Amino acid sequence: MTPLNELMARGKRAISPRVVAMMQQQAVELLMGAQNVDGSWPLVTTASFAVDERQRKLSITTTARGTEQQCVAAYGSALSMMLATGAGSTTRLQRIASDCVTGRITTLQQLHRALERRVINTVFTILIVVLLLSLLVLWLLNSGAVR
């Protein structure tokens, strides 16, 4: 397993789109399942995240604990640092990382929804395009343009 901070030190080419995707999906899922019985959450840094050699699995190792809001802020800081290397840098991810650090996103549920919104928007866009194409085909068939 290679820590994320070591990948970042190698430059933006070392952080593949797969790693960026894992930081959006697997990392948040791991954080959501990491609440202690005392209600504390893991406080992560870029050194806390480790990626396997094939870049298919992400793990978290940290002993620092805090509130859920501190956990979200720590994740936002780690995501922001990763994006600062130029890897997979999108304004949407930068905005989400900033929202985590500044406190606009305070829970892991809010973070999960913010990261998931892109997928939902893509699905709706595809559905709208399919419906418009269907309407165009119906209009062409009814107008007699296609015989």
C-alpha positions in Angstrom: 0.0 0.0 0.0 1.3 3.4 -1.0 0.3 6.4 1.1 -1.5 9.2 -0.8 1.1 11.8 0.3 3.8 9.7 -1.3 1.8 9.6 -4.6 1.4 13.3 -4.3 5.1 13.8 -3.9 5.7 11.9 -7.2 3.6 14.5 -9.1 0.2 14.7 -10.7 0.8 11.8 -13.1 1.2 9.4 -10.1 -2.4 10.2 -9.0 -4.6 8.6 -11.7 -8.3 9.3 -12.3 -9.0 6.0 -10.5 -7.3 7.4 -7.3 -9.4 10.6 -7.6 -12.5 8.5 -8.0 -11.6 6.4 -4.9 -11.1 9.6 -2.9 -14.7 10.5 -3.8 -16.3 7.2 -3.3 -14.3 4.7 -1.2 -12.8 7.2 1.1 -16.2 8.7 2.1 -17.7 5.2 2.5 -14.8 4.1 4.8 -15.2 7.3 6.8 -18.9 6.7 7.2 -18.3 3.2 8.6 -15.5 4.3 10.9 -17.5 5.9 13.7 -16.4 4.6 17.2 -18.9 3.5 19.8 -18.0 6.7 21.7 -19.3 8.7 18.7 -15.8 9.9 17.5 -14.7 9.9 13.9 -11.3 9.5 12.3 -9.3 12.6 11.6 -7.5 12.0 8.3 -4.6 13.5 6.5 -3.1 12.7 3.1 -0.8 10.3 4.9 -3.9 8.5 6.4 -5.0 7.3 3.0 -3.2 4.4 1.3 -3.7 3.0 -2.2 -2.8 -0.6 -3.2 -0.3 -1.2 -6.1 -3.1 -1.8 -8.7 -4.9 1.3 -7.5 -8.1 -0.6 -6.9 -8.4 -0.4 -3.1 -8.1 2.4 -0.6 -7.6 2.1 3.1 -7.5 4.5 6.0 -5.1 4.4 8.9 -5.3 7.0 11.7 -5.5 7.1 15.4 -6.6 10.7 15.7 -10.3 11.0 16.5 -12.7 14.0 16.6 -16.2 15.1 15.9 -18.0 14.4 12.6 -17.5 18.0 11.5 -13.8 17.8 12.3 -13.7 14.6 10.3 -15.4 16.2 7.3 -13.0 19.2 7.5 -10.0 16.9 7.7 -11.2 15.0 4.6 -11.8 18.3 2.8 -8.3 19.4 3.6 -6.8 16.1 2.3 -8.9 16.3 -0.9 -7.9 19.9 -1.4 -4.2 19.1 -1.0 -4.5 16.2 -3.5 -6.3 18.5 -6.0 -3.6 21.1 -5.5 -1.1 18.8 -7.2 -3.2 19.1 -10.4 -4.5 15.6 -10.3 -8.1 15.4 -11.5 -8.5 19.0 -10.6 -12.1 20.0 -11.2 -13.8 23.1 -9.9 -16.6 21.0 -8.6 -14.3 18.9 -6.4 -12.4 22.0 -5.3 -15.6 23.6 -4.3 -16.7 20.6 -2.3 -13.3 20.4 -0.6 -13.5 24.1 0.2 -17.1 23.7 1.6 -15.8 20.9 3.9 -13.0 23.0 5.2 -15.1 26.2 5.7 -17.9 24.4 7.4 -20.6 24.6 4.7 -20.6 20.8 4.6 -20.6 19.5 8.2 -21.8 15.9 8.0 -20.6 12.9 6.1 -24.2 12.5 4.7 -24.0 16.0 3.2 -20.6 15.2 1.8 -21.8 12.0 0.3 -24.8 13.8 -1.4 -22.5 16.6 -2.7 -20.2 14.1 -4.3 -23.1 12.0 -5.6 -24.9 14.9 -7.2 -22.7 14.7 -10.4 -23.8 11.1 -11.0 -27.5 11.9 -10.6 -27.2 14.9 -12.9 -25.5 12.7 -15.6 -28.3 10.2 -15.4 -31.0 12.9 -15.8 -29.1 14.5 -18.7 -29.0 11.1 -20.5 -32.7 10.6 -19.9 -33.6 14.0 -21.2 -31.6 13.4 -24.4 -33.3 10.0 -25.0 -36.7 11.6 -24.5 -35.9 14.5 -26.9 -34.6 12.0 -29.5 -37.8 9.9 -29.2 -39.9 13.0 -29.6 -37.9 14.0 -32.7 -38.4 10.5 -34.2 -42.2 10.6 -33.5 -42.4 14.1 -35.0 -40.6 12.9 -38.2 -42.8 9.9 -38.5 -46.0 11.9 -38.1 -45.0 14.7 -40.4 -44.3 12.2 -43.3 -40.7 13.2 -43.6 -39.7 9.5 -43.2 -41.4 7.1 -45.6 
